Amino acid sequence: MFLLVALLGAGATAQLTRSLPKATLATDVAATMKIPGTTKLPWPDEGSAELMIEGLGRLGGSGPDEAAPIGSVAKVMTAYVILRDHPLSGDEEGPSLTVTAADVADYQARIASNQSLVPVRVGEKLTERDAIEALMLPSANNIAHQLAIWDAGSESAFVDKMNAAADDLGMAETRYTDPSGYLPTTVSTAPDQVKLARAALKSEVFAEIVALPSATIPVAGKIRNYNDLLGVQGVFGIKTGSTDEAGGCLLFAARLTVGGRKLTIVGAVFNQPGLNTPEQLANVNREIKRLLRAVRQTVKQYTLLPADPVGEVRTAWGESTPVRPATPLKVVGWPGLSVPLKVTTTAPGASVAAGEPVGTVQASGVRVDLRADGAIADPSVWWRLTRTS
């Protein structure tokens, strides 16, 4: 080589000592990939349903798109508006509501129609937390009315706030006409109510209250949560509903851990048949348990991107080596789920070593290194001497 350099002179020396151009890296990882296969869930034969998993997406739904009565599920919006405008944190009880003669008269007027109620007494003081517990656990219609008056001065003014909140949340098929859901003119859809549930659960106090099996409040004493699915298959809320027009309804949330990842399922099953409230709610619970069993069998870790070549590093002198994920990229999801991927590459030098990291690929919070398969050989002397760039 030195003899060749001597013969060719200074120009050859300059060619042989020039810095080598950087290699290029190209990948063909798609911006979005689907987990292979399709998902079929045991949706109810009647009524409507909707399921989604926070952070992953919508599992699907069933039933008509038209709004229908939802019974006491309407109280979720009542609680949402109250806690939005009068927020509580930690173990705060909040301001007091004093029971008036009008509140007692309202309670007494509702008894004949066999509504869900808690007894009240003139002069009784309920904290805001007491009132929301009475609203959400035994589904007290009279407390829904009392909260509306306390917050907005009249029931109609409060209903306007409920509908404005629904608009803000994108609940286009929802219309509230009362704060309790007793009126059949209060209507919504399963997808709309899932939107509301997701927003309401951002309040830790709301999530804590709807998960309570029971609570104790003044005058009424111990009150029980009507949601019999609490604790079953991870269920920790949210609200039952049942009227002749609505049938049986349940807006619910459940916890699920897959591959070390803690997930929250939010769903609704509405308008289930039955001759009375116990039968309607039993039918709702049966359908939800079937769905949750299927979800637990379906939502798991899947290989989205195997450890196969997804690109290559190529040098200016024509050498190349494949690039592949260091390990298969596995994500939590279900067959048919579309998952966005993000590829980040590191500009390689003139060549790379075997196993050298050259970037990452990321999906659903999981990141895997991209590595070069093998080392790239240096260019020949002839290539160095004859290179033009």
N, C-alpha and C positions, 0 to 999 in steps of 0.2 A: 504493500500500500504506500509506504513512504517513497519507494522508487517511483511509483506512478505519480505521486504528488509532485516529486521533484521534476519529472518529465513534463508534467502539464503546467507547472508553475503556480503563481499566486492565485490565478482565477480558480483553479481546482481546489486550492486550500480554502478559499472563501466558500465555495460550494459545499465542501465537506463539513465545514464548521458552522454553517448556518443553522439557526434554530429550526426545529421541525414544526410544521404546521399542526395545529390542534386537530384531534380526531373529531368526528361528528357523531352525534347520538340521535337515533330516530326510534320512536316507539309507535305501536299501532293499537294502544289501549283505547277502547271506546270511551266516550264521555259518559255514557250510561249503559249499564248491562242489566239484563233480567235474570233473576234466579230461574233456572230451567224448570219447566213444568207448569201446572195450573193448580189452583187451590179451589176445592169445593167444600163449603161449610153447610151444616144442617140448618138452613134457615127455616123459620116458622112457616107453616102452611097458610096461616092467616095473619092479619095485621101487618106490621112493618118492623124492620130491624135495621140496625146500623152498628158497625164495629170499626174501631181504629185503634192504633197503638201509637202512643206519643213517641215522637222521634223517628218513627219508621213510616207510617202512612196509614191509608185506609185499607182495611181488609175486605170491605164490601158491605152490601146491604141487600134488603129484600122488601117487597111489598110496594104498594102504590105511592106515587109522589105527592098525592093530594094531602093537604093538612086535615087532621082529624082531632077530636077532643083528646086531651091528655090527662084529665083529672088533676090530682094533686101534684103531679110532676111540675105543674105551673109554679109551685112554691119554691122551686130552685131559683127562678128568676126573682121572686120576692126576696129571698135571702141574698141573692147576688147584688141587687140594688141597695138593700139595707147595708150590707157589709162594704160595698163600694163607697157609699156616701157617709157611713159611720164606721170606719174600719176599726177592727180590734186586732190586737196582737198578743201572743203569749197566752197568759191566763187572765187577761183583762176581762172584766164583766161588762164594762161600758156603762152608759147612762141608764137611768131608771125610767120605766114606763109606769105611770100610775093608772090603775084600773078605775074607770069612771062608771057612773050609773048607766051611761049610754053603752059602754062596753058590756056590762052585765045584761042589759036588755038585748043586745045583739046576740050574746051567747044563748040566752033563753029562747030567742026567736028561732034559733037554728036547731033546737033539740027535736022538734016535731018531725023534721025532715031527715032525722037520723044521720046528721053530718058528723064528721070527725071533729071533736072538740076537747078542750080542757076546761074544767070549772074555774071561774074567776070570781072575785069578791071586790066590792067597792072599797077603794083605798089600798088594795093590794099593790105592792111594787114588784115589778119584774125587771130584772136587768136586761139589757139588750141580748146578752148571751142566753139568759133564761128564755126569752121570747123566741129566739132562733131555734133553741132546742125544742121548744113546744111546737114550733112551726114544722120542723124537719123530722122529728122522731115520731110522735103520735099524729102528726099531720093536722094540727088544730086549725080549722077554718076561721074560728073566731080570733085567733092570734094573728092570722094573716090580715084580717080586717083591722085589728088594733095597730099593727105595725104600719099599715098603709096610712092610717090617720095620723099616727105619731110622726111619720116621716114627711108626708106631703100635705097634711091638713084635710084631705078628703080621699076617698077611695078612687074616685075618677082621676084626680090629679096624679095619684100614685100609679094607676094603670097607664097613664100617658108616659110616665117615666119607664115603666116596664117595656112598653112598645118602642120607645126611643132607644133603650139599651139593646133590644132585639135588632133594631136596624143597625146599630153600631157594630154588632157582632156578625152581621151578614145573614141573619136568620130571616130570609126573604119570605118564607112560607108560614111565618108565625104571627098570630094575632091574639093578644091578651085582652080579655074583657073583665077580668076580676083577679084579685091577688091570690086566690086560693085554688082556682081551677075547678070549682064546683059547677060553674056555668058551662054548658056544652059549647057555648060560643067561643070559649078560649080554646084555640086550636094550634097545632104545630105538627112537625114531622120529626121522625127519628134523627135524620141528619142535622136538623136545626138544633135539636136539644143536645146532641153530642157536642156541637160548637159551644153551647152554653156551659155544659159540664166542664169542658176543658178550661174555659175562662174562670169558672167558679172555683175549681180545684187549685187555682193559683193562690187562693187565700188559705193559709195554713189553718186558720180558725174554722173556716167552712169544712175543710177536709177532716179536721178533728171531730167536729160536731156530727157530721153524717156517719162517722164510723162508730159512734157511741151505741152500744146495745141498749143503754138506758141512761136516765139522768133524773135528778131531783130538782123540782122547782117549787116555789111557794104555792100554797093552797092545794094544788093538784097532787103534790108529793112526787112519788116515783112515777116516771113516764117511760114507756117502752117504745123502742124503735120498731116500726111496722115492717122493716126490711128484714125478712127472715133469711136472706142469703148472706148476711154479714158473716165473714169468716169462712164461707164456703168457697173453695177454689180461689182464694185470695181476694174475694170481694170485700171492699171497705166503704161502700156507699152505693147509690146516692139517695134516690127518692122513689118511693112507690106512688102509684096513682090508680084509682079505681072508681068508676061510676058506671051507670047503666049505659051511657052513651060512649064512654071511652073504653070500656072493657078493662082488662088488666094491663097495667103499664109499669115498667121499671127502667129508670135511667140509672146506670150502674158504672162503677169503676172497680178494677181488680188489678192486683199486682202479679207480676210474672217475672221470674228470673231465668234467663237463658244464656249459657256460655259466660256466666259471671256478670252479665248485663242486667240491671234492674229495669223492668219495663212497666208501664201503666197502660192497661187496656181500658178504653172508655167506650161504652156501648149503650144501646137502647133497644128494648123490645116493647112494642106498644100494641094496644087494641086486641088483646087476647080474649077469647070467649070465656063465658062462665055465667052461671045463674046468679052469683052473688060475689061479694068481695073476696072471701076466702078462696073460692073456686077460681076466680079470675087471677088472683095473685099466685095461686099454686100453679096454674098453667103458664104464667110468665116465668116463674122460677124454673119450671121444668125445661122450658125452651132455652133459657140462659145457661143452665147447667150443661145442656147438650152442646151449646155453642162453645162454652169455655173449655169443655173436655176436648173438643175438636181443635180449638186454638192451641192448646198445650201440646197436642200431637203434631201440629203443623208448623208452629213458629219455633224454629231451632236454628242451629248454625248450618250454613250451606257454603260450599266452595264456590265463590264467585269467579275467581281467577286462579287456575292451577299454576303450578310452578313450571310452566312451559315458556319457550321463548316469546317475548312480546316486542322485540326490536333488536337493534344491533348497534355496536360501536364500529365505525369504519374510519380507517386512516386515509390520508391523502395518497399513500403508495399502494392502496388496494387491499390491505389486510383488514380483516374484520373478525368480530366475535359476537355471538348471540348475547342478548340481555334477557334475564328472566327474573321473576320474583324469587327472593331468597327462600320463601316458604309459600304454600298456597294461601291466597287471600280469602279468609273465611269471614262471613258476615251473618248477623242474626236477621232472619226474615222469613219469608214463605215463598213457595213456588209462584212465579209470575210477578213478583215484586220488582219494580224498576229501581235500580240503585245507582246514584251518581258516583262517578269515580274521578279522582283528581290525581294527575301525574305531575310530579316535580322532578326535574332532571338537574344533574350537576354537570357543568361543562367539563368534559374530559380533557386531559392534557394531550400530548402527542401520542401517547399510547396508554394502555391500562394493564393492570396486573390481574391475574386470575382471581375471581371472587371480589374484586374491588367494587364498593358501592358507587353507583352512578346515578342514583335518584331514589324516589319512593313512589309507591302507588297507595292511595288511601280511599277508603269507602266506609261509611257508617262508623266513623271514629276509629277504624282499624287501619294501621299503617304497616306496610311491608317494604323492606328495602328492595330496590332493583340492583342486581349485581351482574357484572360481566362474567361470562362463562369461563373464558380462558385468557391467557396473556397474549398480547399482540407482539409479533416479532418486529425488530428494528428493520428499517429499510436497507436495501442492498447499497453497496458503494456506487454501483452503476446508477441507481435511482437518484442518489444524492448528487452525483455529478451532472446528471441530465435533467434534473428538475427545473421547471421554468417559473415556479411560483413559490 
